Amino acid sequence: MSNLLNTINSPADLRALPRQQLGPLADELRAYLLKSVAQTGGHLSSNLGTVELTVALHYVFNTPHDRVVWDVGHQTYPHKILTGRREQMSTLRQRHGLSGFPRRSESEFDSFGTAHSSTSISAALGMAMAAHQKGESRHSIAVIGDGAMTAGMAFEAMNNAGVTNARFLVILNDNDMSISPPVGALNRYLAQLMSGRFYSAAKEVGKQVLKGAPPLFELAKRFEEQAKGLVVPATLFEKFGFNYIGPIDGHDLDSLIPTLQNLKNLEGPQFLHVVTKKGQGYELAEADPVAYHGPGKFDPAVGLVPSTTVAKTTFTQVFGQWLCDMAEHDPLLVGITPAMREGSGMVAFHKRFPDRYYDVGIAEQHALTFAAGLACEGIKPVVAIYSTFLQRAYDQVIHDVALQKLPMVLALDRAGIVGADGATHAGVFDIPYLRCIPNVSIACPADENECRQLLTTAYQQDHCVAVRYPRGAGVGVKVEAGLKALPFGKGEIRRQGQRIALLAFGTLLYPALEVGESLNLTVVNMRWAKPLDTDLLAQVARSHDALVTLEEGTVLGGAGSAVLEALQVLDIQKPVLTLGIADVFTEHGDPVKLMTELGLDATGIRASISQKFPHLLS
């Protein structure tokens, strides 16, 4: 790291630099970012693409007095480096280290915590209106990616913002060139011209004067739209009440800084469209931004190298293969994802069945109701969605799917602890929030083979069934071919022991079996959080002195709560120890270490049982 970046400990230091030094600073920042992420792993392509935009924002605006809200937030590593956290980047996404997303408790420069998409415009608008209400002079800026603009919440916020006079700027970071890219000096000049006070004032005066002559007014409007058509393909955002500027080159500081300075002096909602390139400045990431989206540790001089070790099959891969096999078997199957094709394991399905694959964009609410519409017409939808993202479509699950008892499979990836992404992405709430809904069932496979079997079981049902499975690989159980189903709503006794029975929901079956062997306890693979196998539960409860429930999810309202409720109905009184995740948000860190901290590995489970029921172990 050279001396220039080393002198920047806050945006105030950045703003003190001569303008001509910002380009070299951006180059240093990009080099440092690449070196840092290569050592820790994390999001790379998106962060390489926001270097100049980050420099320009902190240079033009008086942060943290002026608020900047970064949508999704996985592109804020340059922001973290420039806001006093440079030396902490070696702890990124590690336990007790920097979060991979903006976090209010981490820095005053993180105006709003983000990690799910499309929240920035709403939050920044709230901040702008708060400043207006308190009589404070400050700017509020929302930086939102083009993918996040596919979510309805972004347009709901824009619809609201367009009728205000807030000092409010939305920056669309178009990093996929999905809208026409900027070209040359003419575009830069026009963007700066349209963001200037003279243009803005002239446009308003012209409107007032020409309104007295309607034909001339309409002619002027058409001329303006055609002039803007040189650089923008549509004026959609102006229809929401925004003054639209762009698109401009998001890597050109000579374009970014003057445009932002002009916009800073305008009143009312402003919309700046910048085009950036994922992986900018690192050829390997530019060529394959998907591969470098969230890499692990690697050598920047070499790039990503395929692992020579034979990796275990992941639950995501099991789902992807099952989806292809079931689609081959049933022509009515369709697969739906809210912009998570790679993450949900649907690449092969997309290639093999392109006419039956639907990526609806970052629009979880739409995904569920779209699936409901398909189900109404006899199609069999499989919605592949992360547990944490299904939360965003909760009303749709209740109102559009369950209330009408429509059959579909919810393949809930990333259920449980997710590791480095932390609390925002942890899938620990799905059992409580789903099991209280009529006409919804929840399957909890213990391993890879059971995951395939329970997906088949879920597909055969006449109502909505969620199959929850964790990130990564299981214990390495061989996955059988075929489409074998398991009995609906039924569990099994995996080990017969004495006095205490461990009721495991999902992959915690395997540490439970380890504990069962060491303490000679009964171990039950419950398989279903809803419907609960009450016959098996009654049998086990009546033949044991105590029960222990195990789940990789919150214990409040979870599977353990379901067991307690069922025992009350069965009029069986036995002591029950519910083990899972307490009423706290789980921090980011190594998943294995997190499970140890949570007491959900074999050692922790054994310790909890010994403490609770010492008299039953003697």
N, C-alpha and C positions, 0 to 999 in steps of 0.2 A: 504493500500500500504506500503510495507516495504521500508527500507532505500536505497536498491540497485537501484531500478528503480527511486527513488526520486532524485538520484544523476545524472541522465542522462538527460541533457538539450539540448544536441546536439550529433551527431555521434562522435564528437571529444572526448567527455566524454566516450562513448562506447569503442572507440579504445584504451583508456587509461587503461581499465580494464585488469586484468590478464585473460588469456585464460580460466582458470578453473571457472571463475565467469559467463561466458556467459550462461551456462546451467541454473543456478539459476535465472539469469536475464530473460531468455526466459520464465521461469515458472511464474515469477512475471508479466511479460508483458501480458501473456495470461490471468492471473487472473484479472488484471486491465482492460483489454479489455472486458472481459465478463461482469464485473461489470458495466463498462461504457455504453456499448451498451444496457444492460438490463434497464438502467435508461433513455436512450434517444430514443431507437429504432434505427434500421439501419441494415446494412449488417453484419451478424455475422459468418455464417459457413465459408465463404471464407477467412475472416480475421483470424479466429482461425487457419486456415490451413497455413498461411504464416508467422507465428511468427518467427520460426527459420530461414527461408530464409531471412527475413528482417534483423534480427540480423546479420547474416553472411555477407550479402551484405554491410551493413554499417561498419562492422568490417574490412572487407578485402579491400574495395575500399574507396578512399578519397573523399567522398561526401561532399559538392555539386560540388567540382571541377570535379570529375568523375560523369557522368550523368547516372541516372537510370530513365528509362521510364516504368511506370507500365501500362500494357494494361487493358482496361476497367476501372481499377482504384478503383473498389469497394472493393479491398482487401488491401487497403493502410492504414487502421487504425493503425496497428503497426508502419508503417512508420511515420505517423503523430505524434504518441506518442513519438517516439525516436528522432524526429527532432524539438523539442521545443514547441510542441502544446499539451502536456499532460494535462495541466490545462484547456485547452479550449475544451476538449472532451465533457464536459457537454453541450456545445452549438452545438453539431454536428447536421447538417441538419436543424438547426433552423435559422430564419431570423437574419441576421447579424452575424451568427455563422460560424463554420467550415463547409466547403463543404464536402459532402460525397465522393468526388472524388479529385484527384490531381488538383491543380489549381496554375498556375504560379504566380498570384498576391497574393497568400496566403503565399507562402514560397519559398525561393531560393532553397530548396531541392526538390520542385516539378518542375522537369526539363521541363515537358510537360503536358499540360492539356489533360486529357483523360476522357472518360465516354462511348463513343461508342467503339466497339471492333476492334481489329486487326490493330491498327494504330501504335503500339509501334515499330515494326521493321523498318518501314519507317522513323519514327521520329528519332529513335536512330541512324540509318544509316546516316541520314542527319547531325546529330550532330557529328558523327565520321568523316565524310568527311570534315565538316567545320573545325574541329580540325586539320586534315591533311593539309588542304589548308592554314590555318593560322600558321602552324608550331608549334602547341601546343601539349603537351604530356598529353593526357587525355584518359580515357576509356569511352565507351558508352555501356550501358547495357539495353537490352529490356527484360522485364519480361512479358511473354505472357501465358495465360491459354490454356489448350488443346481445349476448345470450340472455342476460338478465332482463332485457327489454321485452322478452317473450312472455314474461309473467304478467298476469292481469293487475297485480298490485302496483306495478310501476305506472301503468296507465290510469289506475284509480287515483294515484297521487298526483299525476300530471293534470288530470281533470280538475282536481281540487286546487292545485297551484295556479292554474290558468286564470282563476277568478280573483286572485289576490294581487297585491302590489308589493309583495315581499322582495327584499334584496336577496335574490335566490338564483343560483346558477346550477344547471344540470349539465354535466359533461358526459357525453356518450363516447366511451372508449371502444371504438369499432376495431377490434383486433382480428377480425376474420375476413375483412374486405367484403363483407356481405352487401355493403352499400358502396356505390362508385367511389374509388379512391381519388384523392386529390392529385392534380397534375400541375406542376410548374409554378412559375412566378405569378402568373395571372390569377390563379386560385388564391395564392397567399395575399395578393393585393386586394382582391375582392372581399376576402374574409375579413381583413383588417378594416376595409372601408365600411362594410356592413355592420361591424361592431363599434364603429366610431360614433361619437356624439352628433357630428354633423349629419350623418346619414339618418340616425335615429330621429333627430329633431326635424330634419327636412321631411322625412316620411310622415311624421305626425302632423306637421303644418300642412303638407300637401293633402293629406286626407281631409282635414277640416275645410280647406279652401275648395277642393274639388267636389266635396259632398253637395255643394250647391249646384253642380252641373253633373248629374248622374252619368251621362254618356262618357264624359271625360274621366270621371272617377273610375268607371269600369275599365276604360282603356288604360289608365295608369296602373290599375291593379294587375291587368294582364301583362303589361310591360314589365312590371316588377317581378312577377312570377316567372316570366320568360328569362329575365336577366339572372334570377337566382337559379333557374334551370341549368345554367352553364356549370354550376358547381354542386347543385343538390338535385337528387332525383325526385324529390317530393317535398311538399310543405306540410306534411302530416302534423309535425310538432307545432307549427304555427296555428293549426286549427285548435290546439289545446290552449292557446293564449300565450305561447312562448315566442320570443324573438329568436329565430333560428339562425345560427352562423355555422358555416362550414360546407363540406368537410375540409379540415386542414391536416397537414402532416404532423402527427403526434411525436415525431422524432426530430422535428425542426424547431429548435429554440427561437430562431429568428422569426418564426411564424407564431409559435405558442405564446411567447411573452408579450409582444405588442397586442395580440388579440385579447389575452386575459386582462391586460391593463386597461384596454378599452371597455371590456365588459364590466370591469370592476366599477366603472363610473356610470353605468346605466341603471335606471330604476326598473323594477318589475322583473318577472321571470325571464331568464335568459337560457338558451339551449345551445351549447357548443358541441359540435360533432368533430371528433378527432379520429384519425385513422392511425393505428399502431400495428406493429408486426410482432406476433408472439415469437419469442426467442431472439429478438433483435440483437445483433452484434455477436452472436455465437452461432456459427454456420450450422453446426449439427442440430441445434434446437430450432433454427429457422427451417431446416429441411424436414424435420419431424417434430413439430411442436407437441403432438400428442404423447410421444414417447418421453419427451422431456417435461411434460406437464408436472409430474410429481415424482421425479426419480429418487432413488436412494443414493448412497454415497458413490462417487465415481471420480475418475481422473479426467479433468477437463481437456487435457491434451490428447486423450484417447477416446473419450466419450463412453457411452454405455456399452458394456460388453455382456453378451449373453452368458448366463451362469452355466457352468459345466456340471454343477451338482444336479441330481435328479430331485426336483421339487415335488412335494406332496400335492395331490390334487386339492384345489381350494373348493369351498362350498359354492363360490360363484361359478367356477368351471363346471361343477356338478349340475347346477341349475341350467347353464347354457347348453350342455349336452342333452339334458332331459327335455328342454324346450324344443330342440331340433327333432329329437326322437318322437315326442308327442305330436309335433306338427306333422311329421311324416305319417303318423298313425291317424290323425284327425284333421281333415282339411278345414274344419271350422275354427281351429285355433288361430288366434292372432296374438302377437306380442306387442306390448306398449311400454315405452319408457319416457320419462320426462328428462330428456337430454343426458342420459347416462348409459349410452350404448356400451362403451368399453367397460365402465365400472361395474355394470350389471351383468356382464358376460354375454352380450347379445350380438357380438360381431359376426359369429358364424351363422346365427339365425338370420341376420339381416342379409348376408350374402346368399344363403340358400333359399330364403323365402321373402324376397324383397317386397312382394305385393301384400304380405301379411305382417309386415313390420311397420310400426308407427312410432316415430320420435316426435313428440308433441312440443318439444322445447321445454324450457324451465317453467312448467305450468302444471304443477301437481293437481290442482283443483280441476282443471280441464281434463287431465289424464283420467281421473276417476269417473267423471260424468260422461266423458267420451266412451269409456269402457262400458258404463251403464247403458248408454244408447246402443252400443253393439250387442250387449247381452239381451236387450229387449227384442232384438231381431234374430235371436238364435245363434249368434256368434259366441265363441268361447274365449273371452279375453283373459290373458295372463299379464298382469301389470307388474313389471319389475321395478321396484322402488326401494330406496334405502329406508330403513325404519324411521330415521330422524326426519326424512322428507315427507313421509306419509302424514306426519303431524300437520303439515300445511294443507292437507285435504280432508281434515277431520269431518267437517260438515258434510262433504260429499259422500264420505263413507256411510254416515248415518242417513242422510236425507235421500240421496240418489241411488245408493246401492242396497243398504240393509233394509230400509223401510219398504222397498219394493221386492225384497228377497230375490235379488238378481245373482245368478251364479257367476263367480269369477275367482281367479286365484290371485292373491297378493303375495308376490315373492319378496319377502322383506329381508333384503341384504343388510349387512352391517348391524345386525341385532346384537345388543350387548356392548361391551367395551370396544372402542375402535383405535385406541392408542394415541398416536401423535396428533390427530385432529382434535381430540379433546371433547369437552362438554357439549359443544355445539353440534357435534356429529354422532355422539354416543346414542345408540339405539336401545335405551333402557326403559322407555316409557310405553312401549307398544302393547305389552300384556295388559297393564291397567287401562289404557285408553281404548283398547279394542274389546276386552272381555265384558265390558258393561253394555255393549251394543247387541240387541237382539239380532238373530240371523247372521251372526259373524262367529266363526270358529277360529281357533289358534292352535297350530301344530308346532311342536318344538323338537325337531330332530336332534338326536344325540350324536350322530356322526354322518359321514358323507353318504354312505349307502342308505341310511334311514332318511336322509334328506330327499334323495331321489324317490324313495318309496312313498313318503308322505306328500310330495308334490303330486304324484299320481293319485293318491287318495283324495287330495284336495280337489283335483281336477274333476273327479267323478261326482262331486257333491252338487246339490241343487241350490246352493246358497254361497255366500262369500266365505272363503277360507284363506286365512293368512298363514303362510309357512315362514317362520322366522329362523334365520341362520346367521352365524357370525361371520366376521371378516376373516379371511385367511383360510388356512387348512385345518382339518380336524386331526384325528389321531392316526390317520393313514389306513382306515378300513377300506378294503377292496369294494369298489362299486360294481354291483351286479348289472349285467345287461338286462334288457326287457323293461316292461312297464308294470312291475308288480306293485299292488296296493297293499296297505296294511289295514287292519280293522279300524273303522272310524271311531274315534273317541275312546280307544282302548290302550291301556298301558301293559306293562309286563314286569314280573319279578325277575331281576337279573342275578341276584344273589340272595340266598336264604341264610339269615343269621339269627341273632338272639336279641331280645329286649328292645332294641332301638331300630327303627326303620328309616332309611334315608330316601326321601322322595325327590328324585332329580328331574328337572325340567330342562331338556336340551343337553348341551355338551358338558355340563357339570356332572353328567353321569360318570365320566371316567375318573375324575378325582374322587367322586363318591365311592366308586368301586375300589379304589386304592385304600380309602379310609375303611371301607367295609371289610376288606381283607385283614387289615392290621388290627381292627377292633372286634372282628366277628359280628358285624351288623348286617341286617337285611338291606338290600339296595333295590329300589324300584325305579324303573324307567317309565315315567308317567306319560311322556310323549305329547299329551294334549293339555294345554292350560284351560281350554274350553272346547268342547264339553269335558269336564273332569270325569275320569273313570271312577265314579262313586262306588261301584261294586267292589273294585279292587281296593279303593281307599278304605272302605268299611272292613273288608277282610283283613287288611294289614293293620289297621288301627286297633281292631279287637284282639289281635294276636300279639301285640307289642305294648311295651310300657310307655314309650314316647316316640314322637315323630320329629323328623328334621326335614324341612323343605329347602331345596337348593335351586336358585335361578340366577341367571346373569341379566338381571333387570332390577328395577326398584321394588323393594318389598312392600311399599305402600300401595295397596290395591293390586298387587301382583299375584303370582301363582300361589304363593304361601297364604295370602289372604283368601284365595279361592278355597284352599284346603280347610282353613279355619271356618269359613262360612258353611262348607259342606258338612263338616263334623257337627256343627250346631244343628243343622237340619236333620242329620242322622242321629242326633241325641247321643253322641259319643264324646265323652269328656276325657281327653288325654293331653298331657303337656306337649306343646309343639314349639320347636325352635325354628324360626324363619330366617334363613340366611340368603342374602342377596346384597343389593346396593342400598345403602341407607339414604336418608332424606337430604342428600347433598349432590351437587354437580361433580361428576368425576373429572379430574384434571387430565391434561395431556401427559403422555409418557409412554414408555415401553409397555405393551400389553401384559407381558408376563409379570413384570414388576408391579403393575397396577393391580393385577389379580391377587398378588401376594399381599399388597397393602390393604386390599379390600377383604382379606381373609377368605378368599374363595378358591385358593389352591388347596391341595390335600393337607398340607401342614396347618393352614388356617382353619379348615373345616374340622380337623381333628382337635385342635385347640379349643374351638368354640363348643364342641360336643363335650369335651372333658370338663370344661368350666361349668356348663349348664347341667350336665347329668353325671357328675362323678360317681354317685351312688349306684348308677346302672352299669358302670364299667368295671366295677370291682369283682 
